[in-house]
C-alpha cells in the first residue's frame, strides 16, 4: 500500500506520476477493481464537512495530489519524491502507456459534442489507442432504468479503464456507487480533463500550474461559475491546514 498523508481528514496518496502509472498497471494485470480520485484544495474542503464524501475519497485506490498545495504538504511531511498527479495529465499518461499494453478505454461524461471532439483528438495523438465506447449522460440524476442501461453499456464494451468526467464531487459519488457493478478494472475521475483535451476549455499555462496558481486562470476563464468556489474555498483550506498543523483541531481519516 502506498502511504497517505492526512490532510483535514482525507488521506492524500504520497505519489508521483510514475507511481500512479505503475499502480494502475498492476491493478489491470491482477484483475483488481479500484477507483481513483484526483484531489485539490476544493476537494479537501468539501470532504472536511461531508462525511460521505470523505469516506469516498479515503476508499479510493489512489487519491492523487492534483493541486500543488497538496504536493507542498506532502513534501513538507517528508515525501520528497511526491509530485503533482492531476487528472488531465494522468489521462494522457495512462493512454500513452495503454497503447503499448492494449488497454481498452471508455469515456463517460461531458456533452456529445465534447466527446466527439475528444475522441478525434485522442486518436490522432495516440494512433494505437483503443477506445471501446463513450457516453454523455444527461445533466440530471439518472433514473434506475437509465443508470442500469449506462452500466450495461460500459460492461458490454469490455473496457478496462473508465474515464469519468462529470465534475467533482458528482464523479466521485458516481464511481463509489457504481464500482461494485462495473467489470472495468479502474474508474478514474478526471474533472475538466475532457474539456481540456477536446479543446473546449484552455488549460492553464504550465508555469501557473506549477506555481499553484492554476485556480486564477480557471477563475479568469469561468468567473461566474467559479468565483464563489475559489474565494471561499482557498481561505477555508489554509485555515483548516493551519488548525491541523497547530493541533487546534484534529481531523480523523474515515475508513
HUJO-V360992 format. One record per residue. RES is the residue in one small letter. OMEGA is omega in radians with two decimals (none if undefined). Layout:
RES|OMEGA + RES|OMEGA
//
This chain:
x|3.08 + x|-3.11 + x|3.08 + x|3.09 + x|3.10 + x|3.06 + x|3.13 + x|3.08 + x|3.12 + x|3.12 + x|-3.13 + x|-3.10 + x|3.13 + x|-3.00 + x|2.93 + x|-3.05 + x|3.14 + x|3.11 + x|-3.11 + x|-3.13 + x|3.13 + x|-3.14 + x|-3.14 + x|3.11 + x|3.14 + x|3.10 + x|-3.11 + x|-3.11 + x|-3.11 + x|-3.13 + x|3.11 + x|3.14 + x|-3.07 + x|2.98 + x|-3.05 + x|3.05 + x|3.05 + x|-2.96 + x|3.01 + x|-3.10 + x|3.14 + x|3.12 + x|-3.10 + x|-3.13 + x|3.12 + x|-3.11 + x|-3.09 + x|3.14 + x|-3.11 + x|-3.07 + x|-3.12 + x|3.11 + x|3.11 + x|3.12 + x|3.11 + x|3.12 + x|-3.10 + x|3.09 + x|-3.13 + x|3.06 + x|3.02 + x|3.01 + x|-2.93 + x|3.08 + x|-3.11 + x|-3.10 + x|-3.13 + x|3.08 + x|3.11 + x|3.08 + x|3.13 + x|3.11 + x|3.11 + x|3.14 + x|3.11 + x|3.12 + x|3.08 + x|3.13 + x|-2.98 + x|-3.11 + x|-3.12 + x|3.09 + x|-3.06 + x|3.06 + x|-3.10 + x|-3.06 + x|-3.08 + x|3.11 + x|3.13 + x|3.14 + x|-3.13 + x|-3.11 + x|3.14 + x|3.13 + x|3.09 + x|3.12 + x|-3.11 + x|3.10 + x|3.14 + x|-3.07 + x|3.11 + x|3.12 + x|3.08 + x|-3.02 + x|3.05 + x|3.13 + x|-3.08 + x|3.10 + x|3.10 + x|-3.10 + x|3.10 + x|-3.14 + x|3.13 + x|3.13 + x|3.14 + x|3.13 + x|3.13 + x|-3.14 + x|3.12 + x|-3.10 + x|-3.09 + x|-3.13 + x|3.04 + x|-3.10 + x|-3.12 + x|-3.06 + x|-3.13 + x|-3.08 + x|3.14 + x|3.06 + x|-3.06 + x|3.10 + x|3.07 + x|3.13 + x|3.07 + x|-3.13 + x|3.10 + x|-3.11 + x|3.08 + x|3.10 + x|3.12 + x|3.03 + x|-3.03 + x|-3.13 + x|3.13 + x|3.14 + x|3.12 + x|3.12 + x|3.13 + x|-3.14 + x|3.10 + x|3.11 + x|-3.14 + x|-3.13 + x|-3.14 + x|-3.10 + x|-3.09 + x|-3.11 + x|3.02 + x|-3.14 + x|3.11 + x|3.10 + x|-3.02 + x|-3.11 + x|-3.13 + x|-3.05 + x|-3.14 + x|0.00 + x|-3.11 + x|-3.09 + x|3.13 + x|3.11 + x|3.14 + x|-3.13 + x|-3.10 + x|-3.13 + x|-3.03 + x|-3.04 + x|-3.10 + x|-3.03 + x|-3.12 + x|-3.13 + x|-3.11 + x|-3.12 + x|-3.00 + x|2.98 + x|-3.07 + x|3.09 + x|-3.02 + x|3.02 + x|-3.05 + x|-3.08 + x|3.12 + x|-3.14 + x|3.14 + x|-3.03 + x|3.03 + x|-3.12 + x|3.14 + x|3.13 + x|-3.13 + x|3.12 + x|-3.13 + x|3.05 + x|-3.09 + x|-3.11 + x|3.10 + x|3.12 + x|-3.08 + x|-3.13 + x|-3.14 + x|-3.08 + x|3.12 + x|-3.12 + x|3.10 + x|3.11 + x|-3.12 + x|3.08 + x|3.10 + x|-3.10 + x|-3.08 + x|-3.02 + x|-3.08 + x|-3.10 + x|-2.94 + x|-3.01 + x|-3.11 + x|-3.13 + x|-3.01 + x|-3.10 + x|3.06 + x|-3.07 + x|-3.05 + x|3.09 + x|3.12 + x|3.11 + x|-3.14 + x|-3.14 + x|-3.14 + x|3.13 + x|3.13 + x|3.11 + x|3.11 + x|-3.13 + x|-3.10 + x|3.09 + x|3.02 + x|3.08 + x|3.10 + x|3.09 + x|3.13 + x|3.09 + x|3.10 + x|3.13 + x|none
//
